[in-house]
Amino acid sequence: MRMRVALAAVVLAVSVPGVCAGPALARAAAPPAAEEAGAEFVARRAAGDPLEFGPCAAAEGLGPAVRCATLRVPLDYARPDGEQIGITVSRVRASGPAARQGVLVYNPGGPGGNGMFFPLVAGLPEWRRIGAAYDLVGYAPRGVGRSGPPLSCQDPDEFARTPTRGPSAVPDPAEKRERLAAARRYAQGCARRTGADRLAHYTTLNNVRDLHVLRAALGEAKLNFMGASYGTYLGAVYATLHPGHVRRMVFDSAVDPDPAGIWYRNNLAQGPAFERRWADFRAWTARHDASYGLGTTPGAVQASYERVRAALAREPAGGVVGTGQLHSAYLRAAYYDEVWPERAAALSAFLRGDPAPLIALAAPDPAAAAEGENATAVYTATLCNDAPWPADWETWDRDNTELARTAPFETWGNAFLNLPCASWPVRERQHPVDVGGAAAAALPRTLVVAAERDGATPYPGALELQRRLGAGAALVTEEGAGTHGVVGGRNDCVDRHVERYLLTGATAGWRVGCAPHPEPAPVSLDDRAATAQGHPRALLPPVV
């Protein structure tokens, strides 16, 4: 399910407050004192016992240039000497030791994204100067991959079973009852496979504590950090709780950190933003009707998509691609415009009688089933634990029914993905940290990067994060673009701003705009074509 080589974001839970009239679910609160004291104790101990790096496990697939280590942290920071879990860490040393500025730690988001791949960007031309100045460090957060034991909520074979039925734009009562029952079974599976007591410890606050210990174990008094998508929220909470330990921070594709939005309202806010990006894809396809023959208007392209969907509902392609696989594959078009050509070409070929391209891009890889199931489990556990969610189905039904009237593409898919949080088997939920506040005055200069039409992390979230981080926070906007995960992508202007900040600490101004990267040409883009254009980029797909 995942590819790893270059930099991108993993997400499915993010921002824009108050789009729909949901209840006031989350309030800001101070983190529990016992856990915070435990984190400080473990960090002091880790500073005197630095990580020992050696060859990486073959299962990581990172090659000999990358070295790995395991960081031991407590499952429960209130019991720092209790049960310990291992956090896997990867590193490539700075290539220019004379100019070395420290360690740059990266989190790819999700939650549930595995950042072990990050040091591999040291081999890309775009990262040469940053890689000379910093050790590049990636890691798999608690419960992810080999940072274990890995979190699991269902058997991977069940997770990967195909074909499945995608969410209806207007689900009927029978479908809603079926999805609600499935969400309850999934939540129960999380408790059964992980243990209800253990499940409660997969939270953003514990991820922040782990990052604090990792910083100390790397021998760094202050943290240089880059986070994408959910990683921006993780970084923002870290900056709020530990402003004196922050050196430089890049927030790429920002989650709106307003406690009132974490996480129920944030997910509602994705509906209109994904609808805009789906419209962008359809408009682009319509402009290239000569190549694809799917229609000369966005409405005609939508009708072509619906014809494919209806055909798959009758007979799944190759016996494995149903409407569920179709929806997942085309949701990626709302994340990354690099995939637009192959998505349009697959629809076109299917309607001409050739299902092979659609099967190739939409059929899940059985070999990636365990990784996909694990990522989804961590995503669900973190979001459900982080804040209160509505427990009554009536609230979900009312809010999403209203939202789907104008944003049908992903509203119900997102709702059903997060619905296990309504019956989550953890008694005490966390309360989100009030990002910024008094800590903002103590922070050094930080940098927020965002695409104006991002669907997964809507742009108002970047404005809110910048406001909360204070006068020292700068914002670089890729105007008129919507690819999720801007840094290390296809926009040289954005990358120049990020490089300048990481190397010098300087920013070009409070708010700076970059022109959008070029739209893809109406041809199939694969890794070889992208590399030939000078922009090697492997996409990390959304956790769905």
One Martini backbone bead per residue (centre of mass of N, CA, C, O) as a GRO file, in nm:
protein
  544
    1MET     BB    1   0.052   0.064  -0.016
    2ARG     BB    2   0.347   0.171   0.016
    3MET     BB    3   0.573   0.428  -0.053
    4ARG     BB    4   0.941   0.482  -0.032
    5VAL     BB    5   1.173   0.791  -0.063
    6ALA     BB    6   1.017   1.049  -0.034
    7LEU     BB    7   0.840   1.346   0.030
    8ALA     BB    8   0.538   1.319   0.233
    9ALA     BB    9   0.191   1.274   0.315
   10VAL     BB   10  -0.018   1.158   0.590
   11VAL     BB   11  -0.385   1.135   0.588
   12LEU     BB   12  -0.733   1.202   0.756
   13ALA     BB   13  -0.699   1.433   0.990
   14VAL     BB   14  -0.850   1.763   1.000
   15SER     BB   15  -0.937   2.103   0.906
   16VAL     BB   16  -1.163   2.349   1.010
   17PRO     BB   17  -1.371   2.527   1.188
   18GLY     BB   18  -1.716   2.506   1.211
   19VAL     BB   19  -1.878   2.405   0.954
   20CYS     BB   20  -2.047   2.243   1.152
   21ALA     BB   21  -2.306   2.172   1.395
   22GLY     BB   22  -2.143   2.071   1.637
   23PRO     BB   23  -2.035   1.993   1.922
   24ALA     BB   24  -1.865   2.085   2.209
   25LEU     BB   25  -1.610   1.862   2.262
   26ALA     BB   26  -1.341   2.028   2.300
   27ARG     BB   27  -1.102   2.104   2.553
   28ALA     BB   28  -0.873   2.259   2.710
   29ALA     BB   29  -0.571   2.114   2.866
   30ALA     BB   30  -0.368   2.000   3.091
   31PRO     BB   31  -0.142   1.789   3.129
   32PRO     BB   32  -0.060   1.539   3.307
   33ALA     BB   33   0.167   1.549   3.559
   34ALA     BB   34   0.280   1.260   3.572
   35GLU     BB   35   0.355   1.233   3.271
   36GLU     BB   36   0.543   1.481   3.254
   37ALA     BB   37   0.741   1.387   3.469
   38GLY     BB   38   0.814   1.123   3.325
   39ALA     BB   39   0.931   1.252   3.068
   40GLU     BB   40   1.161   1.406   3.206
   41PHE     BB   41   1.299   1.162   3.328
   42VAL     BB   42   1.352   1.005   3.062
   43ALA     BB   43   1.512   1.229   2.919
   44ARG     BB   44   1.746   1.247   3.119
   45ARG     BB   45   1.831   0.954   3.085
   46ALA     BB   46   1.877   0.963   2.771
   47ALA     BB   47   2.109   1.175   2.772
   48GLY     BB   48   2.303   0.947   2.923
   49ASP     BB   49   2.185   0.731   2.680
   50PRO     BB   50   2.265   0.702   2.388
   51LEU     BB   51   2.222   0.609   2.087
   52GLU     BB   52   2.270   0.301   1.901
   53PHE     BB   53   2.400   0.260   1.587
   54GLY     BB   54   2.309   0.040   1.313
   55PRO     BB   55   2.201  -0.184   1.135
   56CYS     BB   56   1.934  -0.244   0.954
   57ALA     BB   57   1.666  -0.400   0.903
   58ALA     BB   58   1.565  -0.557   0.625
   59ALA     BB   59   1.257  -0.474   0.651
   60GLU     BB   60   1.309  -0.162   0.591
   61GLY     BB   61   1.463  -0.102   0.311
   62LEU     BB   62   1.733   0.119   0.336
   63GLY     BB   63   2.010   0.032   0.341
   64PRO     BB   64   2.351   0.095   0.425
   65ALA     BB   65   2.344   0.417   0.478
   66VAL     BB   66   2.147   0.341   0.695
   67ARG     BB   67   2.082   0.385   1.037
   68CYS     BB   68   1.988   0.210   1.345
   69ALA     BB   69   1.750   0.226   1.625
   70THR     BB   70   1.639   0.187   1.976
   71LEU     BB   71   1.384   0.334   2.165
   72ARG     BB   72   1.313   0.354   2.506
   73VAL     BB   73   0.975   0.353   2.628
   74PRO     BB   74   0.696   0.411   2.792
   75LEU     BB   75   0.375   0.335   2.778
   76ASP     BB   76   0.357   0.480   3.071
   77TYR     BB   77   0.450   0.788   3.207
   78ALA     BB   78   0.344   0.730   3.504
   79ARG     BB   79   0.543   0.460   3.446
   80PRO     BB   80   0.869   0.478   3.367
   81ASP     BB   81   0.942   0.165   3.487
   82GLY     BB   82   0.768   0.015   3.318
   83GLU     BB   83   0.656  -0.068   3.044
   84GLN     BB   84   0.833  -0.122   2.743
   85ILE     BB   85   0.904   0.037   2.429
   86GLY     BB   86   0.989   0.042   2.081
   87ILE     BB   87   1.164   0.288   1.883
   88THR     BB   88   1.225   0.335   1.562
   89VAL     BB   89   1.540   0.450   1.412
   90SER     BB   90   1.675   0.677   1.164
   91ARG     BB   91   2.004   0.749   0.994
   92VAL     BB   92   2.187   1.029   0.847
   93ARG     BB   93   2.463   1.181   0.821
   94ALA     BB   94   2.617   1.453   0.779
   95SER     BB   95   2.807   1.548   0.490
   96GLY     BB   96   2.899   1.835   0.650
   97PRO     BB   97   3.057   1.856   0.941
   98ALA     BB   98   3.150   2.159   0.943
   99ALA     BB   99   2.820   2.248   0.897
  100ARG     BB  100   2.688   2.137   1.137
  101GLN     BB  101   2.353   2.180   1.319
  102GLY     BB  102   2.234   1.879   1.353
  103VAL     BB  103   1.905   1.758   1.393
  104LEU     BB  104   1.650   1.619   1.169
  105VAL     BB  105   1.314   1.563   1.235
  106TYR     BB  106   1.058   1.336   1.102
  107ASN     BB  107   0.696   1.363   1.034
  108PRO     BB  108   0.433   1.227   0.812
  109GLY     BB  109   0.186   1.147   0.983
  110GLY     BB  110  -0.190   1.077   0.986
  111PRO     BB  111  -0.188   0.883   1.194
  112GLY     BB  112   0.059   0.613   1.093
  113GLY     BB  113   0.316   0.713   0.991
  114ASN     BB  114   0.628   0.616   0.838
  115GLY     BB  115   0.963   0.773   0.883
  116MET     BB  116   1.211   0.583   0.801
  117PHE     BB  117   1.271   0.700   0.503
  118PHE     BB  118   1.393   0.994   0.526
  119PRO     BB  119   1.712   0.961   0.483
  120LEU     BB  120   1.689   0.912   0.165
  121VAL     BB  121   1.688   1.221   0.079
  122ALA     BB  122   2.000   1.265   0.077
  123GLY     BB  123   2.012   1.161  -0.243
  124LEU     BB  124   1.881   1.429  -0.321
  125PRO     BB  125   1.935   1.728  -0.462
  126GLU     BB  126   1.730   1.904  -0.286
  127TRP     BB  127   1.896   1.787  -0.006
  128ARG     BB  128   2.201   1.854   0.005
  129ARG     BB  129   2.228   2.103   0.202
  130ILE     BB  130   2.070   1.982   0.438
  131GLY     BB  131   2.242   1.713   0.454
  132ALA     BB  132   2.507   1.873   0.537
  133ALA     BB  133   2.377   2.007   0.816
  134TYR     BB  134   2.212   1.732   0.874
  135ASP     BB  135   2.082   1.497   1.046
  136LEU     BB  136   1.870   1.245   0.925
  137VAL     BB  137   1.556   1.173   1.096
  138GLY     BB  138   1.369   0.885   1.154
  139TYR     BB  139   1.041   0.737   1.247
  140ALA     BB  140   0.837   0.514   1.438
  141PRO     BB  141   0.578   0.537   1.596
  142ARG     BB  142   0.387   0.425   1.819
  143GLY     BB  143   0.265   0.119   1.672
  144VAL     BB  144   0.456   0.143   1.423
  145GLY     BB  145   0.551  -0.118   1.284
  146ARG     BB  146   0.845  -0.183   1.481
  147SER     BB  147   0.690  -0.012   1.695
  148GLY     BB  148   0.638  -0.187   1.986
  149PRO     BB  149   0.381  -0.323   1.944
  150PRO     BB  150   0.179  -0.342   1.695
  151LEU     BB  151  -0.103  -0.211   1.602
  152SER     BB  152  -0.438  -0.374   1.625
  153CYS     BB  153  -0.794  -0.444   1.496
  154GLN     BB  154  -0.739  -0.658   1.258
  155ASP     BB  155  -0.716  -0.874   1.030
  156PRO     BB  156  -0.537  -0.834   0.748
  157ASP     BB  157  -0.718  -1.010   0.563
  158GLU     BB  158  -0.974  -0.852   0.624
  159PHE     BB  159  -0.874  -0.570   0.541
  160ALA     BB  160  -0.800  -0.688   0.230
  161ARG     BB  161  -1.072  -0.753   0.142
  162THR     BB  162  -1.213  -0.842  -0.177
  163PRO     BB  163  -1.456  -0.667  -0.254
  164THR     BB  164  -1.590  -0.341  -0.191
  165ARG     BB  165  -1.814  -0.101  -0.061
  166GLY     BB  166  -1.881   0.204  -0.115
  167PRO     BB  167  -1.983   0.500  -0.036
  168SER     BB  168  -2.256   0.676  -0.034
  169ALA     BB  169  -2.377   0.986  -0.094
  170VAL     BB  170  -2.676   0.853  -0.005
  171PRO     BB  171  -2.741   0.686   0.251
  172ASP     BB  172  -2.924   0.449   0.373
  173PRO     BB  173  -3.041   0.306   0.655
  174ALA     BB  174  -2.906   0.031   0.606
  175GLU     BB  175  -2.616   0.135   0.565
  176LYS     BB  176  -2.589   0.276   0.836
  177ARG     BB  177  -2.626   0.026   1.013
  178GLU     BB  178  -2.388  -0.131   0.896
  179ARG     BB  179  -2.164   0.080   0.964
  180LEU     BB  180  -2.212   0.094   1.268
  181ALA     BB  181  -2.153  -0.204   1.326
  182ALA     BB  182  -1.866  -0.205   1.208
  183ALA     BB  183  -1.749   0.008   1.403
  184ARG     BB  184  -1.795  -0.155   1.661
  185ARG     BB  185  -1.624  -0.398   1.582
  186TYR     BB  186  -1.362  -0.245   1.549
  187ALA     BB  187  -1.335  -0.134   1.836
  188GLN     BB  188  -1.337  -0.415   1.968
  189GLY     BB  189  -1.082  -0.514   1.818
  190CYS     BB  190  -0.884  -0.321   1.950
  191ALA     BB  191  -0.921  -0.431   2.238
  192ARG     BB  192  -0.863  -0.733   2.179
  193ARG     BB  193  -0.573  -0.704   2.025
  194THR     BB  194  -0.444  -0.483   2.243
  195GLY     BB  195  -0.598  -0.371   2.479
  196ALA     BB  196  -0.760  -0.146   2.665
  197ASP     BB  197  -0.520  -0.039   2.837
  198ARG     BB  198  -0.318   0.007   2.602
  199LEU     BB  199  -0.488   0.185   2.404
  200ALA     BB  200  -0.475   0.460   2.578
  201HIS     BB  201  -0.148   0.519   2.486
  202TYR     BB  202  -0.252   0.636   2.197
  203THR     BB  203  -0.122   0.959   2.164
  204THR     BB  204  -0.017   1.273   2.121
  205LEU     BB  205   0.118   1.313   2.395
  206ASN     BB  206   0.298   1.058   2.368
  207ASN     BB  207   0.436   1.145   2.109
  208VAL     BB  208   0.568   1.392   2.238
  209ARG     BB  209   0.727   1.242   2.454
  210ASP     BB  210   0.892   1.071   2.259
  211LEU     BB  211   1.027   1.315   2.120
  212HIS     BB  212   1.168   1.422   2.372
  213VAL     BB  213   1.343   1.169   2.413
  214LEU     BB  214   1.475   1.160   2.136
  215ARG     BB  215   1.627   1.423   2.155
  216ALA     BB  216   1.802   1.336   2.396
  217ALA     BB  217   1.919   1.066   2.264
  218LEU     BB  218   2.063   1.255   2.031
  219GLY     BB  219   2.203   1.506   2.190
  220GLU     BB  220   1.973   1.736   2.204
  221ALA     BB  221   1.867   2.039   2.333
  222LYS     BB  222   1.743   2.098   2.046
  223LEU     BB  223   1.480   2.106   1.807
  224ASN     BB  224   1.462   1.975   1.479
  225PHE     BB  225   1.157   2.007   1.278
  226MET     BB  226   0.946   1.802   1.056
  227GLY     BB  227   0.599   1.833   0.963
  228ALA     BB  228   0.323   1.647   0.831
  229SER     BB  229   0.027   1.725   0.894
  230TYR     BB  230  -0.004   1.573   1.175
  231GLY     BB  231   0.292   1.665   1.235
  232THR     BB  232   0.205   1.961   1.301
  233TYR     BB  233   0.056   1.898   1.561
  234LEU     BB  234   0.279   1.764   1.709
  235GLY     BB  235   0.473   2.012   1.693
  236ALA     BB  236   0.282   2.219   1.832
  237VAL     BB  237   0.265   2.075   2.103
  238TYR     BB  238   0.563   2.071   2.159
  239ALA     BB  239   0.606   2.383   2.150
  240THR     BB  240   0.412   2.436   2.394
  241LEU     BB  241   0.560   2.241   2.611
  242HIS     BB  242   0.880   2.300   2.466
  243PRO     BB  243   1.011   2.590   2.385
  244GLY     BB  244   1.316   2.554   2.496
  245HIS     BB  245   1.355   2.294   2.272
  246VAL     BB  246   1.349   2.496   2.027
  247ARG     BB  247   1.478   2.582   1.703
  248ARG     BB  248   1.340   2.430   1.442
  249MET     BB  249   1.025   2.464   1.241
  250VAL     BB  250   0.828   2.265   1.013
  251PHE     BB  251   0.496   2.320   0.867
  252ASP     BB  252   0.333   2.080   0.659
  253SER     BB  253   0.027   2.095   0.625
  254ALA     BB  254  -0.193   2.225   0.833
  255VAL     BB  255  -0.333   2.178   1.123
  256ASP     BB  256  -0.595   2.266   1.310
  257PRO     BB  257  -0.543   2.343   1.667
  258ASP     BB  258  -0.812   2.384   1.764
  259PRO     BB  259  -0.969   2.229   2.021
  260ALA     BB  260  -1.267   2.236   1.896
  261GLY     BB  261  -1.165   2.041   1.637
  262ILE     BB  262  -1.066   1.804   1.808
  263TRP     BB  263  -1.164   1.591   1.547
  264TYR     BB  264  -1.453   1.619   1.439
  265ARG     BB  265  -1.460   1.898   1.292
  266ASN     BB  266  -1.216   1.854   1.113
  267ASN     BB  267  -1.351   1.631   0.941
  268LEU     BB  268  -1.580   1.803   0.833
  269ALA     BB  269  -1.387   2.013   0.687
  270GLN     BB  270  -1.298   1.822   0.450
  271GLY     BB  271  -1.537   1.805   0.261
  272PRO     BB  272  -1.516   2.077   0.096
  273ALA     BB  273  -1.214   2.041   0.019
  274PHE     BB  274  -1.242   1.777  -0.141
  275GLU     BB  275  -1.448   1.885  -0.343
  276ARG     BB  276  -1.259   2.087  -0.478
  277ARG     BB  277  -1.045   1.878  -0.573
  278TRP     BB  278  -1.238   1.707  -0.742
  279ALA     BB  279  -1.305   1.943  -0.929
  280ASP     BB  280  -1.018   1.986  -1.034
  281PHE     BB  281  -0.990   1.713  -1.171
  282ARG     BB  282  -1.238   1.741  -1.362
  283ALA     BB  283  -1.143   1.998  -1.505
  284TRP     BB  284  -0.880   1.884  -1.618
  285THR     BB  285  -1.008   1.651  -1.778
  286ALA     BB  286  -1.185   1.833  -1.957
  287ARG     BB  287  -0.941   1.986  -2.093
  288HIS     BB  288  -0.851   1.665  -2.184
  289ASP     BB  289  -1.055   1.523  -2.384
  290ALA     BB  290  -0.867   1.438  -2.621
  291SER     BB  291  -0.729   1.211  -2.435
  292TYR     BB  292  -1.003   1.075  -2.273
  293GLY     BB  293  -1.322   1.110  -2.327
  294LEU     BB  294  -1.498   1.221  -2.047
  295GLY     BB  295  -1.539   1.523  -2.111
  296THR     BB  296  -1.594   1.894  -2.127
  297THR     BB  297  -1.699   1.869  -1.830
  298PRO     BB  298  -1.724   1.810  -1.501
  299GLY     BB  299  -2.002   1.671  -1.525
  300ALA     BB  300  -1.918   1.463  -1.741
  301VAL     BB  301  -1.698   1.329  -1.571
  302GLN     BB  302  -1.883   1.238  -1.347
  303ALA     BB  303  -2.055   1.053  -1.528
  304SER     BB  304  -1.823   0.863  -1.598
  305TYR     BB  305  -1.765   0.772  -1.311
  306GLU     BB  306  -2.051   0.658  -1.257
  307ARG     BB  307  -2.035   0.437  -1.471
  308VAL     BB  308  -1.807   0.285  -1.338
  309ARG     BB  309  -1.940   0.239  -1.065
  310ALA     BB  310  -2.186   0.079  -1.169
  311ALA     BB  311  -2.021  -0.152  -1.295
  312LEU     BB  312  -1.880  -0.242  -1.026
  313ALA     BB  313  -2.142  -0.308  -0.872
  314ARG     BB  314  -2.208  -0.547  -1.065
  315GLU     BB  315  -1.878  -0.593  -1.152
  316PRO     BB  316  -1.591  -0.658  -1.051
  317ALA     BB  317  -1.274  -0.600  -1.128
  318GLY     BB  318  -1.119  -0.897  -1.134
  319GLY     BB  319  -1.275  -0.949  -0.846
  320VAL     BB  320  -1.133  -0.675  -0.670
  321VAL     BB  321  -1.281  -0.411  -0.799
  322GLY     BB  322  -1.470  -0.202  -0.636
  323THR     BB  323  -1.614   0.077  -0.503
  324GLY     BB  324  -1.404   0.096  -0.276
  325GLN     BB  325  -1.147   0.099  -0.455
  326LEU     BB  326  -1.225   0.337  -0.626
  327HIS     BB  327  -1.245   0.552  -0.406
  328SER     BB  328  -0.957   0.530  -0.298
  329ALA     BB  329  -0.811   0.595  -0.565
  330TYR     BB  330  -0.968   0.885  -0.609
  331LEU     BB  331  -0.883   1.026  -0.348
  332ARG     BB  332  -0.588   1.080  -0.441
  333ALA     BB  333  -0.674   1.316  -0.633
  334ALA     BB  334  -0.717   1.508  -0.369
  335TYR     BB  335  -0.398   1.509  -0.299
  336TYR     BB  336  -0.262   1.439  -0.601
  337ASP     BB  337  -0.181   1.557  -0.921
  338GLU     BB  338   0.015   1.334  -1.027
  339VAL     BB  339  -0.239   1.119  -1.065
  340TRP     BB  340  -0.434   1.221  -1.287
  341PRO     BB  341  -0.355   1.078  -1.551
  342GLU     BB  342  -0.400   0.778  -1.456
  343ARG     BB  343  -0.691   0.814  -1.368
  344ALA     BB  344  -0.810   0.904  -1.638
  345ALA     BB  345  -0.705   0.665  -1.808
  346ALA     BB  346  -0.858   0.439  -1.653
  347LEU     BB  347  -1.143   0.533  -1.717
  348SER     BB  348  -1.118   0.532  -2.022
  349ALA     BB  349  -1.044   0.233  -2.059
  350PHE     BB  350  -1.292   0.109  -1.927
  351LEU     BB  351  -1.503   0.242  -2.129
  352ARG     BB  352  -1.344   0.074  -2.372
  353GLY     BB  353  -1.291  -0.232  -2.227
  354ASP     BB  354  -1.030  -0.175  -2.025
  355PRO     BB  355  -0.948  -0.280  -1.690
  356ALA     BB  356  -0.640  -0.294  -1.625
  357PRO     BB  357  -0.560  -0.008  -1.518
  358LEU     BB  358  -0.757  -0.011  -1.278
  359ILE     BB  359  -0.650  -0.261  -1.139
  360ALA     BB  360  -0.355  -0.164  -1.101
  361LEU     BB  361  -0.441   0.097  -0.911
  362ALA     BB  362  -0.682  -0.042  -0.710
  363ALA     BB  363  -0.554  -0.292  -0.628
  364PRO     BB  364  -0.453  -0.445  -0.367
  365ASP     BB  365  -0.170  -0.532  -0.176
  366PRO     BB  366  -0.120  -0.809   0.006
  367ALA     BB  367   0.171  -0.734   0.121
  368ALA     BB  368   0.031  -0.455   0.262
  369ALA     BB  369  -0.182  -0.531   0.479
  370ALA     BB  370  -0.039  -0.497   0.754
  371GLU     BB  371   0.040  -0.200   0.717
  372GLY     BB  372  -0.246  -0.087   0.670
  373GLU     BB  373  -0.376  -0.186   0.930
  374ASN     BB  374  -0.183  -0.044   1.124
  375ALA     BB  375  -0.226   0.249   1.032
  376THR     BB  376  -0.533   0.255   1.092
  377ALA     BB  377  -0.514   0.189   1.393
  378VAL     BB  378  -0.345   0.437   1.479
  379TYR     BB  379  -0.529   0.649   1.375
  380THR     BB  380  -0.778   0.574   1.542
  381ALA     BB  381  -0.660   0.576   1.830
  382THR     BB  382  -0.558   0.867   1.838
  383LEU     BB  383  -0.821   1.017   1.776
  384CYS     BB  384  -1.004   0.883   1.993
  385ASN     BB  385  -0.813   0.965   2.244
  386ASP     BB  386  -0.769   1.289   2.215
  387ALA     BB  387  -1.096   1.316   2.224
  388PRO     BB  388  -1.403   1.389   2.223
  389TRP     BB  389  -1.699   1.222   2.103
  390PRO     BB  390  -1.974   1.142   1.967
  391ALA     BB  391  -2.206   0.888   2.086
  392ASP     BB  392  -2.432   0.979   1.894
  393TRP     BB  393  -2.568   0.912   1.589
  394GLU     BB  394  -2.740   1.168   1.538
  395THR     BB  395  -2.506   1.365   1.502
  396TRP     BB  396  -2.369   1.237   1.262
  397ASP     BB  397  -2.612   1.230   1.074
  398ARG     BB  398  -2.676   1.531   1.066
  399ASP     BB  399  -2.399   1.651   0.979
  400ASN     BB  400  -2.348   1.467   0.721
  401THR     BB  401  -2.605   1.519   0.567
  402GLU     BB  402  -2.564   1.822   0.533
  403LEU     BB  403  -2.279   1.815   0.402
  404ALA     BB  404  -2.352   1.621   0.150
  405ARG     BB  405  -2.516   1.823  -0.021
  406THR     BB  406  -2.222   1.977  -0.110
  407ALA     BB  407  -2.017   1.712  -0.013
  408PRO     BB  408  -2.020   1.392  -0.141
  409PHE     BB  409  -1.746   1.250  -0.198
  410GLU     BB  410  -1.623   1.224   0.139
  411THR     BB  411  -1.807   1.245   0.384
  412TRP     BB  412  -1.894   0.942   0.445
  413GLY     BB  413  -1.618   0.814   0.438
  414ASN     BB  414  -1.510   0.974   0.682
  415ALA     BB  415  -1.724   0.899   0.887
  416PHE     BB  416  -1.683   0.586   0.879
  417LEU     BB  417  -1.384   0.587   0.960
  418ASN     BB  418  -1.452   0.746   1.253
  419LEU     BB  419  -1.691   0.586   1.402
  420PRO     BB  420  -1.541   0.426   1.633
  421CYS     BB  421  -1.539   0.680   1.832
  422ALA     BB  422  -1.839   0.639   1.939
  423SER     BB  423  -1.733   0.327   2.066
  424TRP     BB  424  -1.492   0.363   2.242
  425PRO     BB  425  -1.294   0.145   2.474
  426VAL     BB  426  -1.229   0.427   2.633
  427ARG     BB  427  -1.299   0.606   2.904
  428GLU     BB  428  -1.054   0.818   2.888
  429ARG     BB  429  -1.011   1.110   2.744
  430GLN     BB  430  -0.857   1.349   2.606
  431HIS     BB  431  -0.733   1.692   2.607
  432PRO     BB  432  -0.653   1.941   2.430
  433VAL     BB  433  -0.415   2.149   2.354
  434ASP     BB  434  -0.336   2.494   2.376
  435VAL     BB  435  -0.200   2.625   2.130
  436GLY     BB  436   0.046   2.832   2.243
  437GLY     BB  437   0.030   3.111   2.391
  438ALA     BB  438   0.278   3.171   2.611
  439ALA     BB  439   0.485   3.001   2.439
  440ALA     BB  440   0.517   3.183   2.183
  441ALA     BB  441   0.721   3.394   2.308
  442ALA     BB  442   0.957   3.154   2.334
  443LEU     BB  443   0.982   3.122   2.039
  444PRO     BB  444   1.119   3.077   1.764
  445ARG     BB  445   1.140   3.074   1.452
  446THR     BB  446   0.887   2.975   1.220
  447LEU     BB  447   0.741   2.738   0.961
  448VAL     BB  448   0.475   2.765   0.732
  449VAL     BB  449   0.322   2.530   0.497
  450ALA     BB  450   0.094   2.585   0.210
  451ALA     BB  451  -0.193   2.494   0.030
  452GLU     BB  452  -0.473   2.660  -0.079
  453ARG     BB  453  -0.625   2.363  -0.193
  454ASP     BB  454  -0.626   2.178   0.032
  455GLY     BB  455  -0.805   1.895   0.146
  456ALA     BB  456  -0.683   1.770   0.416
  457THR     BB  457  -0.558   2.076   0.486
  458PRO     BB  458  -0.706   2.338   0.524
  459TYR     BB  459  -0.595   2.662   0.501
  460PRO     BB  460  -0.705   2.788   0.771
  461GLY     BB  461  -0.509   2.620   0.949
  462ALA     BB  462  -0.252   2.785   0.885
  463LEU     BB  463  -0.353   3.053   1.001
  464GLU     BB  464  -0.401   2.947   1.289
  465LEU     BB  465  -0.117   2.849   1.349
  466GLN     BB  466   0.029   3.114   1.308
  467ARG     BB  467  -0.123   3.272   1.525
  468ARG     BB  468  -0.042   3.080   1.769
  469LEU     BB  469   0.285   3.109   1.724
  470GLY     BB  470   0.322   3.399   1.642
  471ALA     BB  471   0.541   3.648   1.529
  472GLY     BB  472   0.763   3.411   1.444
  473ALA     BB  473   0.561   3.322   1.225
  474ALA     BB  474   0.572   3.186   0.904
  475LEU     BB  475   0.418   3.202   0.563
  476VAL     BB  476   0.395   2.964   0.297
  477THR     BB  477   0.223   2.991  -0.020
  478GLU     BB  478   0.062   2.785  -0.247
  479GLU     BB  479  -0.094   2.915  -0.505
  480GLY     BB  480  -0.360   2.742  -0.652
  481ALA     BB  481  -0.302   2.482  -0.484
  482GLY     BB  482  -0.343   2.109  -0.359
  483THR     BB  483  -0.108   1.960  -0.272
  484HIS     BB  484  -0.015   1.724  -0.036
  485GLY     BB  485   0.271   1.812   0.049
  486VAL     BB  486   0.510   2.051  -0.033
  487VAL     BB  487   0.768   1.949   0.054
  488GLY     BB  488   0.974   1.809  -0.179
  489GLY     BB  489   0.849   1.864  -0.455
  490ARG     BB  490   0.740   2.090  -0.733
  491ASN     BB  491   0.840   2.359  -0.564
  492ASP     BB  492   1.103   2.570  -0.567
  493CYS     BB  493   1.010   2.807  -0.394
  494VAL     BB  494   0.944   2.655  -0.141
  495ASP     BB  495   1.221   2.511  -0.105
  496ARG     BB  496   1.386   2.772  -0.067
  497HIS     BB  497   1.253   2.862   0.197
  498VAL     BB  498   1.319   2.610   0.363
  499GLU     BB  499   1.623   2.610   0.330
  500ARG     BB  500   1.680   2.887   0.444
  501TYR     BB  501   1.568   2.831   0.725
  502LEU     BB  502   1.739   2.578   0.805
  503LEU     BB  503   2.024   2.727   0.754
  504THR     BB  504   1.947   3.036   0.902
  505GLY     BB  505   1.643   3.114   1.027
  506ALA     BB  506   1.520   3.259   0.785
  507THR     BB  507   1.273   3.480   0.650
  508ALA     BB  508   1.092   3.667   0.399
  509GLY     BB  509   0.826   3.676   0.582
  510TRP     BB  510   0.519   3.653   0.709
  511ARG     BB  511   0.392   3.651   0.404
  512VAL     BB  512   0.429   3.415   0.131
  513GLY     BB  513   0.423   3.364  -0.220
  514CYS     BB  514   0.363   3.095  -0.455
  515ALA     BB  515   0.353   2.964  -0.734
  516PRO     BB  516   0.229   2.720  -0.895
  517HIS     BB  517   0.265   2.429  -0.997
  518PRO     BB  518   0.250   2.247  -1.256
  519GLU     BB  519   0.049   2.087  -1.431
  520PRO     BB  520  -0.017   1.805  -1.556
  521ALA     BB  521   0.020   1.614  -1.809
  522PRO     BB  522  -0.165   1.413  -2.051
  523VAL     BB  523   0.000   1.177  -1.895
  524SER     BB  524   0.170   0.918  -1.771
  525LEU     BB  525   0.296   0.919  -1.442
  526ASP     BB  526   0.602   0.814  -1.333
  527ASP     BB  527   0.895   0.792  -1.178
  528ARG     BB  528   1.061   0.838  -1.438
  529ALA     BB  529   0.924   1.097  -1.531
  530ALA     BB  530   0.971   1.263  -1.276
  531THR     BB  531   1.278   1.243  -1.284
  532ALA     BB  532   1.317   1.373  -1.568
  533GLN     BB  533   1.193   1.655  -1.441
  534GLY     BB  534   1.347   1.681  -1.146
  535HIS     BB  535   1.100   1.531  -0.949
  536PRO     BB  536   1.139   1.325  -0.720
  537ARG     BB  537   0.839   1.134  -0.615
  538ALA     BB  538   0.694   0.971  -0.346
  539LEU     BB  539   0.388   0.848  -0.248
  540LEU     BB  540   0.184   0.881   0.035
  541PRO     BB  541  -0.089   0.746   0.113
  542PRO     BB  542  -0.372   0.747   0.241
  543VAL     BB  543  -0.540   0.647   0.528
  544VAL     BB  544  -0.787   0.377   0.425
   0.00000   0.00000   0.00000
